[in-house]
Amino acid sequence: MGIALFCRNSRRTTVVGEDCGEHPVGCARRAAPWPACCHVLYGRSFPMQMAEEHLSTAMIDQTMRFAASTLDAHASIFCWIGPEARVADYQIAGASAGMMDDYFSGCYVHDPLNVYEVTGFARDILFLEQERVRRSDEENRLHMAFLNRYGMQDEVNFIFRHDGLPFALLAVLTGPEAAGLSTRLFNFNAMHDYLEFNLKMHPRVRKARQEMLLSSRFGLTPREIEVVDLLRNGASNMTIAQIMGIGVATVKTYVINILNKLGVDNRAAIIAFLAAMQLP
């Protein structure tokens, strides 16, 4: 069974061993681990997985466009938040990719809306103008110079949570000609709640909720959950071994453990069990 990768940056699908055109070394290198921007696709399920990946990406694109157009903004940045409140992946619209390269290369330390800090706040809506009091004059000057370099002036962040834990952040940025965001007569809370409700239906969020349930209720380990995800997408034992960098015998042991923990008899029953799971 073949393996391919869908690159979220180039929006191209390539067979392992080829170059997606986005990275100098090629996303589809011959062995794992692959870049975080890539989603692994497996053999006969290529079409179904590609359709789901494109729909998932389109859902975030629509979220970003809606927020930017509603607030008459210049750009928007969507970040998926992973374990320990780290940025797992992001999409950007209305600004160059170089802006995020500069940001993560060190400019974030001066940002009053530092993505690594604000996800730990109790508030779900944060305005740049209001958060500047947490930084020195020099830090605010450096951060404003960074924003101005890319044609930005003001920003509001929306933090989205499930069970109190952040899973995503949306930054909406305006240019120098726009009115200040924090002074607008606009119901930001209503926008946040609307976006959060819809994002909780995103396949990535639903998958994370399911994995949390598999761990907490059924005792599956992280590696067993990884095997479950590969089984769900139709991967054979050999394919799973190649992707995870382990032996086929180890894969079989994982599958047996999963069957025992879920109380089912075969691989098909695992898929049925996942489909029937009621998510919190």
C-alpha positions, -999 to +999 in steps of 0.1 A: +000+000+000+015+034-010+021+064+011+017+100+000+018+134+018-005+164+015+014+196+021-008+223+037+016+250+025+019+241-012-016+225-012-001+196-032-001+159-028+030+139-035+042+103-033+068+096-007+103+102-022+092+132-043+094+170-038+062+189-031+078+221-044+075+239-011+106+227+008+142+225-006+146+190+007+111+179-003+083+171+021+079+136+008+112+122+020+114+085+021+110+079+058+093+094+088+094+119+105+079+142+079+074+180+083+046+192+105+029+209+075+023+175+059-006+151+064+001+115+057-022+097+032-024+059+027-030+039-005-066+032-014-079+058+010-061+087-008-093+102-023-112+102+010-084+116+030-075+143+004-112+154+004-112+156+042-079+175+043-091+200+017-124+205+035-106+210+068-083+236+053-113+253+036-131+256+069-101+275+084-098+297+053-135+306+056-131+314+093-102+337+086-120+354+057-151+359+078-132+375+107-111+397+085-140+409+063-163+415+093-136+436+111-124+453+079-089+439+086-058+437+066-047+401+076-055+372+098-034+344+113-049+311+126-028+289+149-036+254+161-025+251+197-010+218+208+002+203+241+018+227+265+002+256+247+027+255+218+018+264+182+013+231+163+005+246+129-007+278+114-023+295+084-018+331+073-038+353+049-032+389+039+005+389+049+037+373+037+049+340+052+081+360+061+061+377+088+056+345+107+092+334+100+104+367+117+079+363+145+089+328+155+126+337+150+125+360+180+102+389+174+075+372+195+094+380+227+084+417+224+048+410+215+022+420+242+000+393+226+028+367+226+011+335+214+030+315+240+017+336+268-019+346+259-032+311+257-026+309+294-047+339+302-083+335+315-097+359+289-106+347+254-105+381+236-074+403+239-066+437+223-031+448+215-037+483+226-049+471+261-021+446+265+007+470+258+008+479+295+025+446+302+055+456+281+082+483+285+083+513+261+113+498+243+095+464+238+064+481+225+086+502+201+103+471+188+070+452+184+054+482+166+084+484+142+078+447+135+041+452+127+048+483+106+074+465+086+046+443+073+020+470+070+001+462+103-009+486+131-034+469+155-045+434+165-071+415+183-067+378+194-095+353+198-086+322+219-108+291+214-111+264+241-126+230+248-130+220+284-110+250+294-080+241+273-070+262+243-070+245+210-067+274+186-060+311+183-071+336+157-052+369+153-069+396+132-047+425+122-055+459+107-035+484+088-025+520+098-056+535+081-081+515+102-098+526+134-085+511+166-100+477+173-104+481+211-125+512+207-150+499+181-187+495+190-187+458+180-198+426+198-165+408+199-179+382+223-206+372+199-180+367+171-158+347+194-187+324+205-199+319+169-164+310+157-156+287+186-189+268+182-181+261+145-144+253+151-153+226+176-169+207+147-135+208+128-122+172+121-089+181+139-107+192+171-131+162+170-101+139+165-083+155+195-114+150+217-117+114+206-080+108+214-084+123+248-113+100+255-094+069+242-066+078+267-087+088+297-115+062+295-099+033+278-063+036+288-047+037+253-011+049+252+000+077+228+016+051+205-016+029+205-036+060+197-013+066+168-019+031+155-056+036+159-054+067+137-035+048+110-060+018+112-089+043+108-073+054+075-069+019+061-032+014+067-019-021+067+005-035+094+034-030+070+024+006+063+020+013+100+055-001+106+070+020+079+053+052+091+061+047+128+096+033+122+089+001+141+087-037+133+056-054+120+056-076+151+055-045+173+025-033+153+007-066+159+013-062+196-001-027+196-032-039+177-038-068+202-035-043+231-060-020+214-085-048+208-083-059+244-087-023+258-116-015+236-133-049+240-136-057+203-126-086+182-110-073+150-097-043+130-131-036+114-146-035+149-121-009+159-133+014+131-169+008+140-161+015+177-146+048+168-175+058+146-200+050+174-181+069+201-200+097+217-178+127+222-182+151+252 
